[in-house]
Amino acid sequence: MVLTETMMFGTVPVVFNSYAAVTDIIEDGETELLVPPFSCSKYVNALRTLMENEELRGHMSTSCRESVHRFDIQNIADQWEDLFKNFF
């Protein structure tokens, strides 16, 4: 939930790729920066990249706000309804 909450506000998270669902939520390099698990040096480099590149940060921030709408309650409810209709 933290990832989608930050995306709603256009914050660009830097995320360790340490759990399977992270790639279902983000698009590496587009909405967030994905870092190999527990690689502190790559994490620091990703943060530095965002801090130093205002254009990239702005683009990714906009992408975050747009991308997170796929998790809106109505979209998820519609998917559940479609699943039930096709199942029964």
N, C-alpha and C positions, 0 to 999 in steps of 0.2 A: 504494500500500500504506500510506503514511503516514496517509492519511485514515481508512481502515478500522481501522488499529491505534489511532489516537487515539479513535475512536468506541467501541471495545471497552472502554475505560477511562472512558467518559463525559466525555471532554474535548471541548469544543465548539470545533472549528476555525473560524477565520475565513479564508476562501479567496478568492483572486483567481480570477475566472472567465476564466482565460487558456488553458484547454485543454478540449477537447470532452468528455472522459470525466467531468469533475467533476460534471456534472449527472446522470450515471448513478449516482453514488455518494451524493450528498447531496440533501436537500430543503431548499432555501433557506428560512430562517426557522423550520424545524422541527428539523432535526438540526444545521445549521450556518448560518453567515452567509456569503452569497456577495457579493463585492464586485466592481465593474467592474474590468477589468484595469488594474493599476498606478495606481489612484486611491488615493493614500496618505491623503488626507483622509477618504475614506469608510471606509478600513480602520481608521483611528484611531477614527472614530465608532462603527464596529461593535464594536471592542474595548471602548470606553467603555460602550457599551450593555450588553454582557455583564458588565463589572465592576461596574456600578452597579445592575443589576437581578437580584437573587439569585433571585427567582421564575422569571424567564425562563431564567436560566442553569440552574437545577435542572430545569425542564421539558425544555429542550433536551438536557441531559445524559442524562436518562432516555430520551428519544427516540433519542439516539445509540446507547445500549446495546441498545435494542430493534431498531432498524433494521439494525444491522450483522449480525444473525443471518441475514439473507438471503444473506450471503456465506460462511456456514459451509460447510465442505468437503462435508458430506453434501448440502446443498441444491444446491450447484454440481454435484456428481457426479450427482445425480438429474436435473438439467436436461440434462447431457450424455447420460445414458442415454436420456432421452426423445427427444432430438434424433436419436440413432442409430437408435432403434426406429422413429421416424417417417420417417426418411430411407431406410432399407433395407427 
